[in-house]
Amino acid sequence: MKHPLAVSALVAGLALAALPATAPRAQSSLPALGDSVSGEFSVDAERRLGEQIMREIRRDPAYLDDPLLLDYVQSLWQPLVGAAKRRGEIGADTAGAFAWEVFLVLDRSVNAFALPGGHVGVHLGLIAMTVSRDELAAVLAHELSHVTQRHIARSISSSSRQSMVGLAAMILGVLASARTGNAAMAQAAVVGGQAAMVQGQLNYSRDMEREADRVGYGVHSDAGYASAGVAGMFEKLEHANRLNDSNNYPYLRSHPLTTERIGEARARVQADPHAARNMPADGAFEHALAQARARVLMDTSVQALRRAQAQQPGPGASASERLGLLYAQALASTLLREFEPADTALAAADTLLQREAPAAARGGDATQWLQLLRVQSLLARGDGRAAQQRMQALPEGGMSRALLLWRAQADLAAARAGAPADALRRSTEALQTWVAERRDDAGAWQQLAQCADQLGLKLRAVRAEAESRAALGDIPGAVDRLRAGQQLARSGAAPADFIEASIIDARLREMEARRRELDKEMRNER
């Protein structure tokens, strides 16, 4: 069975063939996926390929929907997308067609990768390794630029005539071998002269890398980030490169460093009058918390959690670094269900934040991170009412998706514990409003399903389950749940809800048509 995240990386590998940076961007029609890969790769074809890959990725266990970390990474990503639009890097042809989505990968290695259609994956290991928001944003800007410059499309257009599935299968073998260090896996997947072609696509060309460096640097700077972050990332990658990587930095294998790239990056930083832009007052503290959360979540074995519990700050550690260590201790203790040390670490983190952080950090997102970890701890120990009270003390805005989902979890737990259902009804309606505009948010749909079921809204719960499966790419599963909803409505076992029943009927027709389309695509690709 294919590993879907390996499939994601293999299509990132499609962008790795050697092409000049000045390749034309003219658009022309392309045969449907599964036909020979030739001619120009259109925006529509790239979008559909990206959607096809993401359907696989979202079902993979390594696909991580951690609301806190995802909100943080998106808070860095959105200014980059905005800057790319202002600069004209994202044109009218791709602005609405591509997803421009960043997602998390539960992997401890240092990596990030771009996919067709504007999807960028970020490994937790990369977040844990960066020491500032500017460094993490530098990698995001580079990956964004591979998409905006359509390096993937340009590579596919120049490939030999292969079916999309055949090309993907070959690259999958090579990437899987790179991930595991097992060269035999690649030889089992690619044979004869095709192997050399696939291997040649595993590294971005020098021209493409330099173009992504140049464009990414401008996007990074125009988004308000300090270019010192770019320099810091290059220093880390160069150091890892000198140490021969040891398989901890797969980013170096898909984005090989050259002396030219290093020299040009340093020259840009030296010439940039904004190289040392000041980080927002709470930026260092929030990044330290994100770094700590990523470090704990990327390895939740008992041994790793014990190490996180025991880690102490070194001499000269900054206040933000010490805050990160306390957060890691509290999160590790919560995951180990050792709640007394979790409470102790959180109390120490609160004290440190109040005494040593700037005022913006004390009243900003850093404080919300600590509060939400308290809510997570209370939910883990089964105290739904206390979790609900904690959430009620937090503002409605801020980290909107994280707060929305955590609030719904707390209200659900409190209702299950016998609390009045008024708060749960408000959370349910807030979730309904959210998914009405974001149909692909599987996590929000799943939370809505649980809340609606608790309130006795059976048809809404079944439909939300179906939408969650559809968002994860499981169209047959969505069809099954919608059919179950139809039967429930017709049997009279659920309270009459004609509007919801009508929506279920309409969505079932749409999903069945979508399943037929997918079946047809798969037959064409074989």
C-alpha positions as CSV (number, residue, x, y, z in Angstrom):
1,M,0.0,0.0,0.0
2,K,1.3,3.5,-0.9
3,H,2.1,5.9,1.9
4,P,0.0,8.9,1.0
5,L,2.5,11.4,2.4
6,A,5.2,9.8,0.3
7,V,2.8,10.4,-2.6
8,S,2.7,14.1,-1.6
9,A,6.5,14.3,-1.7
10,L,6.7,12.5,-5.0
11,V,4.7,15.2,-6.7
12,A,6.9,17.8,-5.1
13,G,9.6,15.9,-6.8
14,L,8.0,16.6,-10.1
15,A,9.2,20.2,-9.7
16,L,12.8,19.0,-9.6
17,A,13.7,18.5,-13.2
18,A,16.2,21.0,-14.7
19,L,14.6,23.9,-16.5
20,P,15.7,27.4,-17.0
21,A,14.2,30.0,-14.7
22,T,13.0,31.9,-17.7
23,A,10.7,29.1,-18.9
24,P,7.5,30.6,-20.5
25,R,4.4,30.7,-18.4
26,A,1.9,30.6,-21.3
27,Q,-1.2,28.6,-20.6
28,S,-2.6,26.0,-23.0
29,S,-5.0,23.1,-22.7
30,L,-3.7,19.9,-21.3
31,P,-5.2,16.4,-21.6
32,A,-7.0,15.1,-18.6
33,L,-5.0,13.5,-15.8
34,G,-4.0,10.1,-16.9
35,D,-3.3,11.1,-20.5
36,S,0.3,11.5,-21.6
37,V,2.2,14.2,-19.8
38,S,3.1,16.5,-22.6
39,G,2.7,20.1,-23.7
40,E,2.0,22.9,-21.2
41,F,0.6,21.9,-17.8
42,S,-2.4,24.1,-17.3
43,V,-3.5,25.8,-14.1
44,D,-6.6,23.7,-14.1
45,A,-4.7,20.5,-14.5
46,E,-2.3,21.5,-11.7
47,R,-5.2,22.3,-9.4
48,R,-6.8,19.0,-10.0
49,L,-3.6,17.1,-9.5
50,G,-3.1,18.9,-6.2
51,E,-6.6,18.1,-5.1
52,Q,-6.0,14.4,-6.0
53,I,-2.9,14.3,-3.9
54,M,-4.4,16.1,-0.9
55,R,-7.3,13.6,-0.8
56,E,-4.6,10.9,-0.1
57,I,-2.7,13.1,2.3
58,R,-5.6,14.0,4.5
59,R,-6.3,10.3,5.2
60,D,-2.7,9.7,6.2
61,P,-1.9,9.3,10.0
62,A,1.0,11.7,9.5
63,Y,-1.4,14.5,8.5
64,L,-1.8,16.5,11.7
65,D,-4.6,18.9,12.5
66,D,-3.4,20.5,15.7
67,P,-5.4,23.7,15.8
68,L,-2.9,25.7,17.8
69,L,0.1,24.9,15.7
70,L,-1.8,25.2,12.5
71,D,-3.2,28.6,13.4
72,Y,0.4,29.7,14.2
73,V,1.9,28.5,10.9
74,Q,-1.1,30.0,9.0
75,S,-0.5,33.3,10.8
76,L,3.0,33.3,9.2
77,W,1.8,32.0,5.8
78,Q,-1.1,34.4,5.1
79,P,1.1,37.6,5.1
80,L,3.4,35.8,2.6
81,V,0.5,34.9,0.3
82,G,-0.7,38.5,0.6
83,A,2.8,39.9,-0.3
84,A,3.1,37.5,-3.2
85,K,-0.3,38.8,-4.6
86,R,0.8,42.5,-4.2
87,R,4.1,41.8,-6.0
88,G,2.3,40.1,-8.8
89,E,3.9,36.7,-8.1
90,I,0.3,35.2,-7.7
91,G,-1.5,36.2,-10.8
92,A,-5.2,36.3,-11.7
93,D,-4.9,32.8,-13.2
94,T,-3.8,31.1,-10.0
95,A,-5.2,33.4,-7.3
96,G,-8.6,31.8,-7.2
97,A,-7.8,28.5,-8.7
98,F,-5.1,27.3,-6.3
99,A,-5.7,26.5,-2.6
100,W,-2.8,28.5,-1.1
101,E,-3.0,26.1,1.9
102,V,-0.3,25.2,4.4
103,F,-0.7,21.9,6.4
104,L,1.3,20.0,9.1
105,V,3.1,16.7,8.9
106,L,3.7,14.6,12.0
107,D,7.3,13.9,11.3
108,R,10.4,14.8,13.3
109,S,12.7,15.4,10.3
110,V,13.5,18.9,9.1
111,N,11.5,19.3,5.9
112,A,8.8,21.3,4.0
113,F,7.6,20.6,0.5
114,A,5.4,22.3,-2.2
115,L,2.7,20.4,-4.0
116,P,0.8,21.3,-7.2
117,G,-2.1,23.7,-6.7
118,G,-0.7,25.8,-3.9
119,H,-0.4,23.2,-1.1
120,V,2.7,23.3,1.2
121,G,3.5,20.7,3.8
122,V,5.5,21.6,6.9
123,H,7.1,18.9,9.1
124,L,6.9,19.4,12.9
125,G,10.7,18.9,12.9
126,L,11.1,22.1,10.9
127,I,9.0,24.1,13.4
128,A,11.0,22.6,16.3
129,M,14.3,23.5,14.7
130,T,13.7,27.1,13.9
131,V,14.4,29.7,16.6
132,S,12.3,32.6,15.3
133,R,9.2,33.3,13.3
134,D,11.4,34.9,10.6
135,E,13.3,31.6,10.1
136,L,10.2,29.6,9.7
137,A,8.7,32.2,7.4
138,A,11.8,32.1,5.2
139,V,11.2,28.4,4.4
140,L,7.5,29.0,3.8
141,A,8.4,31.9,1.4
142,H,10.8,29.7,-0.5
143,E,8.2,26.9,-0.9
144,L,5.5,29.4,-1.8
145,S,7.8,30.7,-4.6
146,H,8.2,27.2,-6.0
147,V,4.4,27.3,-6.5
148,T,4.1,30.9,-7.7
149,Q,6.8,30.4,-10.3
150,R,5.1,27.1,-11.3
151,H,8.2,25.0,-11.1
152,I,6.1,21.9,-10.8
153,A,4.1,22.6,-13.9
154,R,7.2,23.5,-15.9
155,S,8.9,20.3,-14.9
156,I,5.9,18.1,-15.8
157,S,5.6,19.9,-19.1
158,S,9.2,18.9,-20.0
159,S,8.8,15.3,-18.8
160,S,8.9,12.3,-21.1
161,R,5.5,11.0,-22.2
162,Q,4.3,9.1,-19.1
163,S,0.9,8.6,-17.6
164,M,0.6,10.6,-14.4
165,V,0.1,7.5,-12.3
166,G,3.1,5.8,-13.8
167,L,5.3,8.8,-13.2
168,A,4.0,9.2,-9.7
169,A,4.6,5.5,-8.9
170,M,8.2,5.7,-10.0
171,I,9.0,8.8,-8.0
172,L,7.2,7.3,-5.0
173,G,9.8,4.5,-5.0
174,V,12.8,6.8,-5.1
175,L,11.3,9.1,-2.4
176,A,10.4,6.2,-0.2
177,S,14.0,5.0,-0.4
178,A,15.3,8.5,0.4
179,R,13.0,8.6,3.4
180,T,14.1,5.3,4.8
181,G,17.7,5.2,3.4
182,N,16.9,1.9,1.6
183,A,18.1,2.1,-2.0
184,A,16.6,-1.3,-2.8
185,M,13.2,0.3,-2.5
186,A,13.9,2.6,-5.4
187,Q,15.3,-0.2,-7.6
188,A,12.1,-2.2,-6.9
189,A,10.0,0.7,-8.2
190,V,11.9,2.0,-11.1
191,V,13.7,-0.1,-13.8
192,G,15.9,0.4,-16.8
193,G,16.5,3.9,-18.3
194,Q,13.4,5.2,-16.4
195,A,15.3,5.2,-13.1
196,A,17.8,7.8,-14.3
197,M,14.9,10.1,-15.4
198,V,13.2,9.8,-12.0
199,Q,16.4,10.2,-10.0
200,G,17.1,13.4,-12.0
201,Q,13.7,14.8,-10.9
202,L,14.5,14.4,-7.2
203,N,16.5,17.6,-6.9
204,Y,15.3,21.1,-7.9
205,S,17.5,22.5,-10.6
206,R,20.0,25.1,-9.8
207,D,18.1,27.7,-11.7
208,M,14.8,26.9,-10.0
209,E,16.4,27.0,-6.5
210,R,18.0,30.3,-7.2
211,E,14.8,31.7,-8.6
212,A,12.9,30.5,-5.5
213,D,15.6,32.1,-3.3
214,R,15.3,35.4,-5.1
215,V,11.5,35.6,-5.3
216,G,11.1,34.1,-1.8
217,Y,13.4,36.7,-0.4
218,G,11.4,39.5,-1.8
219,V,8.1,38.0,-0.6
220,H,9.6,37.4,2.9
221,S,10.8,41.0,3.1
222,D,7.6,42.5,1.7
223,A,5.5,40.5,4.2
224,G,7.3,42.3,7.0
225,Y,9.8,39.6,8.2
226,A,13.4,40.3,9.0
227,S,15.8,39.0,6.4
228,A,18.0,37.9,9.3
229,G,15.7,34.9,9.4
230,V,16.7,33.9,5.9
231,A,20.4,34.1,6.9
232,G,19.7,32.1,10.0
233,M,18.1,29.3,8.0
234,F,20.9,29.2,5.5
235,E,23.4,28.9,8.3
236,K,21.5,26.0,9.8
237,L,21.2,24.2,6.5
238,E,24.8,24.8,5.6
239,H,25.9,23.4,8.9
240,A,23.8,20.3,8.4
241,N,25.1,20.0,4.9
242,R,28.7,20.0,6.2
243,L,27.7,17.2,8.7
244,N,26.5,15.1,5.8
245,D,22.8,15.5,7.0
246,S,22.5,12.0,8.6
247,N,19.0,11.8,7.1
248,N,17.7,14.3,9.6
249,Y,17.3,17.1,6.9
250,P,15.4,15.6,3.9
251,Y,15.0,19.3,3.0
252,L,18.6,19.3,1.9
253,R,18.0,16.4,-0.5
254,S,15.2,18.1,-2.3
255,H,16.7,21.6,-2.0
256,P,20.5,21.0,-2.4
257,L,22.7,23.9,-1.3
258,T,25.3,25.3,-3.6
259,T,28.0,27.9,-2.9
260,E,26.3,30.2,-5.4
261,R,23.0,30.1,-3.4
262,I,24.7,30.6,-0.1
263,G,26.8,33.6,-1.5
264,E,23.7,35.2,-3.1
265,A,21.7,34.9,0.1
266,R,24.3,36.5,2.2
267,A,24.7,39.3,-0.2
268,R,21.0,40.0,-0.2
269,V,21.0,40.1,3.6
270,Q,24.0,42.4,3.8
271,A,22.4,44.8,1.3
272,D,19.0,44.8,3.0
273,P,18.4,47.9,5.2
274,H,15.6,46.0,6.9
275,A,17.6,42.9,7.8
276,A,17.2,43.4,11.5
277,R,13.5,44.3,11.7
278,N,12.2,44.1,15.2
279,M,9.9,41.1,15.9
280,P,6.5,42.0,17.4
281,A,6.8,42.2,21.2
282,D,5.1,38.8,21.8
283,G,6.6,37.2,18.7
284,A,9.6,35.5,20.4
285,F,7.4,34.1,23.2
286,E,4.7,32.8,20.8
287,H,7.3,31.1,18.6
288,A,9.0,29.5,21.6
289,L,5.6,28.0,22.6
290,A,5.0,26.8,19.0
291,Q,8.5,25.3,18.9
292,A,7.9,23.6,22.2
293,R,4.6,22.2,21.2
294,A,6.0,20.8,17.9
295,R,8.9,19.3,19.7
296,V,6.7,17.4,22.1
297,L,4.0,16.3,19.6
298,M,6.5,15.0,17.0
299,D,7.5,12.2,19.4
300,T,5.0,11.2,22.0
301,S,6.7,8.0,23.1
302,V,6.9,7.7,26.9
303,Q,10.7,8.0,26.7
304,A,10.6,11.2,24.7
305,L,7.9,12.7,27.0
306,R,10.1,11.9,30.0
307,R,12.9,13.7,28.4
308,A,10.7,16.8,27.8
309,Q,9.6,16.7,31.4
310,A,13.2,16.6,32.6
311,Q,14.7,19.2,30.3
312,Q,16.1,22.3,32.1
313,P,17.2,25.7,30.6
314,G,20.9,26.2,30.0
315,P,22.9,29.1,31.4
316,G,22.0,32.3,29.8
317,A,18.7,31.0,28.4
318,S,16.3,33.8,27.4
319,A,12.9,34.3,29.0
320,S,11.2,33.0,25.9
321,E,13.4,29.9,25.9
322,R,12.6,29.2,29.5
323,L,8.9,29.7,28.8
324,G,9.1,27.2,26.0
325,L,10.7,24.6,28.3
326,L,8.0,25.0,30.9
327,Y,5.3,24.7,28.2
328,A,7.0,21.5,27.0
329,Q,7.1,20.1,30.5
330,A,3.4,20.9,31.0
331,L,2.3,19.4,27.7
332,A,4.4,16.2,28.2
333,S,3.0,15.8,31.7
334,T,-0.5,16.2,30.4
335,L,0.1,13.6,27.7
336,L,1.4,11.2,30.3
337,R,-1.7,12.0,32.4
338,E,0.5,13.3,35.3
339,F,-1.6,16.3,36.0
340,E,0.1,17.6,39.2
341,P,3.5,18.3,37.5
342,A,1.5,19.7,34.5
343,D,-0.2,22.3,36.8
344,T,3.2,23.1,38.5
345,A,4.8,23.8,35.1
346,L,1.9,25.9,33.9
347,A,1.9,28.0,37.1
348,A,5.6,28.6,36.7
349,A,5.0,29.6,33.0
350,D,2.3,32.1,34.1
351,T,4.7,33.6,36.6
352,L,7.5,33.9,34.1
353,L,5.2,35.5,31.5
354,Q,3.9,38.1,33.9
355,R,7.3,39.0,35.4
356,E,9.6,38.9,32.3
357,A,7.5,39.3,29.1
358,P,6.6,42.6,27.5
359,A,3.1,43.8,28.0
360,A,2.0,42.7,24.5
361,A,3.0,39.1,25.3
362,R,1.3,39.1,28.7
363,G,-2.0,40.1,27.1
364,G,-1.6,38.4,23.7
365,D,-1.4,35.0,22.1
366,A,1.2,33.7,24.4
367,T,-1.2,33.9,27.3
368,Q,-3.9,32.1,25.2
369,W,-1.4,29.3,24.5
370,L,-1.0,28.7,28.2
371,Q,-4.8,28.9,28.8
372,L,-5.6,26.5,26.1
373,L,-3.0,24.0,27.4
374,R,-4.9,24.3,30.8
375,V,-8.1,23.5,28.9
376,Q,-6.4,20.5,27.2
377,S,-5.2,19.3,30.6
378,L,-8.7,19.7,32.2
379,L,-10.3,17.8,29.3
380,A,-7.8,15.0,29.6
381,R,-8.6,14.6,33.3
382,G,-12.4,14.6,32.5
383,D,-13.3,17.9,34.1
384,G,-15.5,19.4,31.4
385,R,-17.1,22.0,33.6
386,A,-13.8,23.5,34.6
387,A,-12.6,23.4,31.0
388,Q,-15.7,25.3,30.0
389,Q,-15.2,27.9,32.6
390,R,-11.6,28.4,31.4
391,M,-12.8,28.8,27.8
392,Q,-15.4,31.4,28.9
393,A,-12.6,33.6,30.2
394,L,-11.0,33.7,26.8
395,P,-12.0,36.2,24.1
396,E,-14.2,35.2,21.2
397,G,-11.6,36.3,18.6
398,G,-7.9,35.8,18.6
399,M,-6.7,32.5,17.2
400,S,-10.2,31.9,15.7
401,R,-10.2,28.3,14.6
402,A,-8.3,27.1,17.6
403,L,-10.6,28.9,20.0
404,L,-13.6,27.8,18.1
405,L,-12.7,24.1,18.3
406,W,-11.4,24.2,21.9
407,R,-14.5,26.0,23.0
408,A,-16.8,23.5,21.3
409,Q,-14.8,20.6,22.9
410,A,-15.2,22.2,26.4
411,D,-18.9,22.9,25.9
412,L,-19.5,19.3,24.7
413,A,-17.6,17.8,27.7
414,A,-19.5,20.1,30.1
415,A,-22.9,19.1,28.5
416,R,-22.0,15.5,28.8
417,A,-21.2,16.1,32.5
418,G,-24.7,17.5,33.0
419,A,-24.2,21.3,32.4
420,P,-26.9,23.3,30.7
421,A,-26.8,23.0,26.9
422,D,-27.0,26.7,26.1
423,A,-23.3,27.1,25.6
424,L,-23.1,23.9,23.5
425,R,-25.9,25.3,21.3
426,R,-23.9,28.5,20.7
427,S,-20.8,26.5,19.8
428,T,-22.8,24.3,17.5
429,E,-24.2,27.3,15.6
430,A,-20.7,28.9,15.5
431,L,-19.3,25.7,14.0
432,Q,-22.2,25.6,11.5
433,T,-21.3,29.1,10.4
434,W,-17.6,28.3,10.1
435,V,-18.1,25.2,7.9
436,A,-20.6,27.0,5.7
437,E,-17.6,29.0,4.4
438,R,-15.0,26.3,4.8
439,R,-16.4,23.1,3.5
440,D,-13.0,21.4,3.4
441,D,-12.4,21.7,7.2
442,A,-12.7,18.1,8.2
443,G,-11.9,18.7,11.9
444,A,-14.6,21.4,12.3
445,W,-17.2,19.1,10.6
446,Q,-16.2,16.2,12.9
447,Q,-16.6,18.5,16.0
448,L,-19.9,19.7,14.6
449,A,-21.1,16.1,14.3
450,Q,-20.3,15.4,17.9
451,C,-22.0,18.6,19.2
452,A,-25.1,18.1,17.1
453,D,-25.4,14.5,18.2
454,Q,-25.3,15.5,21.9
455,L,-28.0,18.0,21.2
456,G,-30.2,15.4,19.6
457,L,-29.8,16.9,16.1
458,K,-29.4,13.5,14.5
459,L,-29.7,14.4,10.8
460,R,-27.3,17.3,11.2
461,A,-24.8,15.0,13.0
462,V,-25.0,12.4,10.2
463,R,-24.6,15.0,7.5
464,A,-21.6,16.5,9.3
465,E,-20.0,13.1,9.6
466,A,-20.5,12.7,5.8
467,E,-19.0,16.2,5.1
468,S,-16.0,15.3,7.3
469,R,-15.3,12.2,5.3
470,A,-15.7,14.1,2.0
471,A,-13.2,16.7,3.2
472,L,-10.8,13.9,4.0
473,G,-11.2,12.6,0.4
474,D,-13.3,9.5,1.4
475,I,-16.1,10.0,-1.1
476,P,-17.5,6.5,-0.8
477,G,-17.6,6.9,3.0
478,A,-19.4,10.2,2.6
479,V,-21.9,8.6,0.3
480,D,-22.6,5.8,2.8
481,R,-23.2,8.3,5.6
482,L,-25.5,10.4,3.5
483,R,-27.5,7.3,2.5
484,A,-27.8,6.5,6.2
485,G,-29.1,10.0,6.8
486,Q,-31.7,9.5,4.1
487,Q,-32.9,6.3,5.7
488,L,-33.0,8.0,9.1
489,A,-35.1,10.8,7.8
490,R,-37.5,8.5,6.0
491,S,-37.8,6.1,8.9
492,G,-39.0,8.9,11.3
493,A,-36.5,7.7,13.9
494,A,-35.0,11.2,14.0
495,P,-36.9,14.5,14.7
496,A,-38.3,15.9,11.5
497,D,-35.9,18.4,9.9
498,F,-37.0,19.0,6.4
499,I,-34.3,21.5,5.6
500,E,-31.5,19.1,6.7
501,A,-33.2,16.2,4.9
502,S,-33.3,18.3,1.7
503,I,-29.6,19.2,2.1
504,I,-28.7,15.5,2.6
505,D,-30.6,14.5,-0.6
506,A,-28.8,17.2,-2.6
507,R,-25.4,16.4,-1.2
508,L,-25.9,12.7,-1.9
509,R,-26.5,13.4,-5.6
510,E,-23.4,15.6,-5.7
511,M,-21.3,13.0,-3.9
512,E,-22.5,10.2,-6.1
513,A,-21.6,12.2,-9.2
514,R,-18.2,13.0,-7.7
515,R,-17.6,9.3,-7.1
516,R,-18.4,8.5,-10.7
517,E,-16.0,11.2,-11.8
518,L,-13.2,9.8,-9.6
519,D,-13.9,6.3,-10.9
520,K,-13.7,7.5,-14.5
521,E,-10.4,9.3,-13.8
522,M,-8.9,6.2,-12.3
523,R,-9.9,4.1,-15.3
524,N,-8.4,6.6,-17.6
525,E,-5.1,6.6,-15.7
526,R,-4.7,2.9,-15.8
